[in-house]
Amino acid sequence: MDISTKTTDAPPPTPQPTATEQKRNARGASRPGDRVFLGLSRGSGILLLVIMAAIAVFLTYRASLAISKDHGNFLTTFEWNTNLTPPSFGIAVLAYGTVVSSIIAMVIAVPVAVAIALFLTHYAPRRLRGPIAYVIDLLAAVPSIVYGLWGALILVPHMTGLYGWLNDYFGWTGLFSWDDGAPRAMLTVGILLAIMILPIITNVSREVFRQVPRMHEEAALALGATRWEVVRMAVLPFGRSGVISASMLGLGRALGETMAVATVLSPDYVIHLSLLNPGGGTFAQNIASKFGEATEQGRDALIASGLVLFVITLLVNGAARAIIARRKEYSGANA
């Protein structure tokens, strides 16, 4: 009796696409819908570049008209007199005030935002996470003018005690000397900006910390690490680039904030060493306060200062993108 062995046939090989089909698939042109979507997406990217280029050309052209008539040095002059003949104006005070107020805001907001994000993701009970996150989201939705009114009516009157304490204990440094004037100074502006950028940094940092691989945290706990050691060795290294990128986003808003700063600050065109004495100015605040009454020459000068702020903002965003690109392995898109 013959016993025949049952053999199974191998599955037929999958046909490989030809070179022409591969090119068509790579270009997204295999179907009409793909071609339409490809054209719309590509056109949107090109349109964005055209808009950015048009803004840059407009700002550069109007700025060149103003700078060519400037009797002072545009980068170092400590005054803003565009109605003189010839006009004399410069951005030294504005650049100093913009950078100093933004640095103060970042120094205050970044540690607090990271701490809140860590609390929400690793420490807070589940029933508290939702309400706290909801309140933070509401802070991000508050208009700038509301922050400015709150700062002028509530924050400024209550800064006197802090200013006096800083003057008593740290006035010898020069940075915190106070002459009993109204607390409409750079420190107040920095605190207000810190409150405004806090929701942005907190929300982005929270989402980054949520993407930490669970196995990393469980491995650290299995080795006997405490909750803080897990955060220090697993969470913070993973989320470092995300926190830096979130900080850059907050810095971008702090650099360009207008109405809140204009409502709180008492501007002048003198660089004060002390952060507690009224005075100074920022690019956005100067544009908002001067544009309505400016002549054509004055508007060109304000546009020139706006060009400087535009360049600074592009550099900040470029730095954020470079940080993200350098640590692609930690990007949520690659998870």
C-alpha positions in Angstrom: 0.0 0.0 0.0 1.5 3.3 -1.1 1.4 6.1 1.3 1.5 9.4 -0.6 2.8 12.4 1.2 0.6 15.5 1.0 2.6 18.5 -0.1 1.5 22.1 0.2 2.1 24.4 -2.6 4.0 27.6 -1.8 2.0 30.8 -2.1 2.5 32.5 -5.5 5.0 35.3 -5.4 3.6 38.8 -5.0 4.0 40.7 -8.3 6.4 43.6 -7.9 5.5 47.0 -9.4 7.4 48.1 -12.4 9.7 51.0 -12.4 7.1 53.3 -13.9 4.5 52.3 -11.3 7.0 52.9 -8.5 7.7 56.4 -9.8 3.9 57.2 -10.2 3.3 55.9 -6.6 6.2 57.9 -5.2 4.8 61.0 -6.8 1.3 60.4 -5.5 -0.1 60.5 -9.1 -1.6 57.0 -9.2 -5.2 58.3 -8.6 -7.0 61.6 -9.4 -7.6 62.2 -5.7 -3.9 61.8 -4.9 -3.0 64.3 -7.6 -5.5 66.8 -6.3 -4.3 66.4 -2.7 -0.6 66.6 -3.8 -1.3 69.8 -5.7 -3.2 71.4 -2.8 -0.6 70.5 -0.2 2.3 71.6 -2.4 0.5 74.8 -3.3 -0.2 75.6 0.4 3.5 75.2 1.2 4.5 77.4 -1.7 1.9 80.0 -0.8 3.3 80.1 2.8 6.8 80.8 1.5 5.5 83.5 -0.8 3.7 85.2 2.0 6.7 85.1 4.3 8.9 86.5 1.4 6.4 89.2 0.7 6.4 90.3 4.4 10.1 90.3 4.4 10.4 92.4 1.2 7.8 94.9 2.5 9.5 95.3 5.8 12.9 95.6 4.3 11.8 98.2 1.7 10.0 100.5 4.2 12.8 100.1 6.7 15.4 101.1 4.2 13.5 104.3 3.5 13.4 105.2 7.2 17.0 104.3 7.9 18.3 106.3 4.9 16.8 109.4 6.5 17.8 108.7 10.1 20.2 111.3 11.5 21.3 109.0 14.3 22.6 105.5 14.4 19.6 103.1 14.1 21.3 100.5 16.3 22.7 102.6 19.1 20.7 105.8 19.4 18.9 106.3 22.7 16.0 108.4 21.4 12.9 108.1 19.2 12.2 111.5 17.5 10.8 110.8 14.0 9.2 114.3 13.7 12.5 116.2 13.8 14.2 117.5 10.7 16.2 115.4 10.1 14.7 112.6 12.2 16.7 110.8 14.8 15.7 107.4 16.2 17.3 104.1 17.3 16.4 100.7 18.7 19.0 100.4 21.5 16.5 100.9 24.3 13.8 98.9 22.6 16.1 95.9 22.0 17.4 96.0 25.6 13.8 96.2 27.0 12.6 93.4 24.8 15.4 91.0 25.6 15.5 91.8 29.4 11.7 91.4 29.9 11.7 88.2 27.9 14.6 86.8 29.9 12.8 87.6 33.2 9.7 85.9 31.9 11.5 82.8 30.9 13.4 82.5 34.1 10.2 82.6 36.0 7.9 80.7 33.7 10.0 77.7 32.6 10.7 76.1 36.0 7.1 76.6 37.1 5.7 75.3 33.9 7.9 72.2 33.9 7.0 71.6 37.6 3.2 71.8 36.8 3.6 69.5 33.8 5.5 66.9 35.9 2.8 67.2 38.7 0.0 66.6 36.2 1.6 63.6 34.5 3.3 61.8 37.5 2.1 63.1 40.8 -1.5 64.5 40.7 -4.4 62.2 41.5 -6.5 61.4 38.5 -9.5 63.4 39.7 -7.3 66.6 40.0 -5.6 66.3 36.6 -8.6 67.3 34.6 -9.6 70.4 36.5 -6.1 71.7 36.7 -5.4 71.1 33.0 -8.7 72.8 32.2 -7.7 75.9 34.2 -4.4 76.1 32.5 -6.1 75.9 29.1 -8.4 78.8 30.1 -5.3 80.9 30.9 -4.1 80.3 27.3 -7.4 81.6 26.0 -7.5 84.9 27.9 -6.9 87.9 25.6 -3.8 90.0 26.0 -5.7 93.2 26.8 -7.4 91.4 29.7 -4.0 90.5 31.1 -2.9 94.1 30.6 -5.9 95.5 32.5 -5.4 92.9 35.3 -1.7 93.8 35.5 -2.3 97.6 35.6 -5.2 97.4 38.2 -4.2 94.5 40.3 -0.5 93.5 39.8 1.1 96.9 39.8 -0.4 98.1 43.1 0.6 94.9 44.8 4.2 94.9 43.6 5.2 97.7 46.1 5.9 95.2 48.9 8.1 93.0 46.7 10.0 96.0 45.3 10.7 97.2 48.8 11.9 93.8 50.0 14.2 93.5 47.0 15.5 97.0 47.5 16.2 96.3 51.2 18.1 93.0 50.7 19.4 93.1 47.2 19.6 96.8 46.4 23.3 96.8 46.7 23.6 94.8 43.5 22.2 97.7 41.5 19.7 95.5 39.6 17.2 95.7 42.4 17.6 99.3 43.7 14.3 101.2 43.9 13.7 104.9 44.3 10.1 104.5 45.5 8.5 105.2 42.1 5.5 103.5 40.6 6.3 99.8 40.1 5.8 100.0 36.3 9.2 98.6 35.5 10.8 95.7 33.7 10.4 93.3 36.5 6.6 93.9 36.6 6.5 93.4 32.8 8.6 90.2 33.1 6.2 88.8 35.8 3.2 89.6 33.6 4.7 88.0 30.6 5.6 84.9 32.6 2.0 84.4 33.6 1.0 84.8 29.9 3.4 82.3 28.5 3.0 79.8 31.4 0.1 77.9 29.7 1.9 77.4 26.4 5.0 75.9 28.0 3.0 73.8 30.4 0.7 72.3 27.8 3.5 71.4 25.4 5.7 70.0 28.2 2.8 68.0 29.6 2.2 66.3 26.2 5.9 65.6 25.8 6.1 63.9 29.3 3.1 61.8 28.4 5.0 60.2 25.5 7.8 58.9 27.7 7.9 55.1 27.1 6.2 53.3 29.9 8.9 50.6 29.9 11.5 53.1 30.8 9.7 54.2 33.9 8.8 50.6 34.9 12.4 49.5 34.4 13.6 52.3 36.7 11.0 51.4 39.3 12.0 47.7 39.1 15.6 48.7 39.9 14.5 50.4 43.1 14.3 54.0 41.9 12.1 56.5 43.7 9.5 58.6 42.0 11.9 61.5 41.7 14.7 59.4 40.4 12.4 58.1 37.7 11.6 61.6 36.7 15.2 62.7 36.8 16.7 59.6 35.0 13.9 58.7 32.5 11.3 61.5 32.1 13.5 64.7 32.0 16.1 63.3 29.6 13.4 62.1 27.2 11.5 65.3 27.3 14.5 67.7 27.2 14.2 68.7 23.6 10.4 69.1 23.9 10.7 71.4 26.9 13.3 73.5 25.1 11.0 73.7 22.1 8.1 74.7 24.3 10.2 77.4 25.9 11.1 78.7 22.5 7.4 79.0 21.7 6.8 80.9 24.9 9.7 83.1 24.2 8.3 83.9 20.8 5.1 85.2 22.4 7.0 87.1 25.1 9.1 88.9 22.4 6.0 90.0 20.5 3.6 90.8 23.3 2.0 94.3 22.8 -1.0 95.4 24.6 -0.2 93.9 28.0 3.2 95.5 28.0 1.9 98.8 26.8 -0.7 98.8 29.6 1.7 98.1 32.4 5.0 99.8 31.4 5.9 103.5 31.8 8.1 103.9 28.7 11.1 106.2 28.2 14.2 106.0 26.1 16.8 105.4 28.8 18.4 102.1 29.7 18.1 101.7 33.4 20.4 99.3 35.2 17.8 98.6 37.9 14.9 96.4 37.0 12.7 98.1 39.5 12.8 101.7 38.3 10.1 102.8 35.7 11.2 103.2 32.2 12.4 101.4 29.1 10.4 100.0 26.3 10.0 97.1 23.9 9.5 96.8 20.1 5.9 95.8 20.2 4.9 98.3 22.9 6.6 101.1 21.0 4.9 100.2 17.8 1.5 100.0 19.4 1.8 103.3 21.3 3.4 105.3 18.4 1.7 104.1 15.3 -1.6 105.9 15.6 -0.1 109.4 15.8 3.0 108.8 13.6 3.6 110.5 10.2 4.6 108.6 7.2 8.3 108.9 8.2 7.4 107.8 11.7 5.6 104.7 10.4 8.5 103.8 8.3 10.7 104.0 11.4 8.3 101.8 13.3 8.3 99.3 10.5 12.1 99.3 10.6 11.9 98.3 14.3 9.3 95.7 13.4 11.8 94.2 10.9 14.3 93.7 13.7 11.6 92.0 15.8 10.7 89.9 12.8 14.3 88.7 12.4 14.6 88.0 16.1 11.4 85.9 16.0 12.6 83.9 13.0 15.9 83.2 14.7 14.1 82.0 17.8 11.8 79.7 15.8 14.8 78.5 13.7 16.6 77.6 16.9 13.6 75.6 18.1 13.4 73.7 14.9 17.2 72.9 15.0 16.8 71.5 18.5 13.9 69.2 17.4 15.8 68.0 14.3 18.9 67.2 16.4 16.9 64.8 18.6 14.6 63.2 16.1 14.7 59.9 18.0 12.7 61.4 20.8 10.1 63.0 18.6 6.5 61.8 19.1 6.1 61.5 15.3 8.7 58.7 15.3 7.1 56.8 18.2 
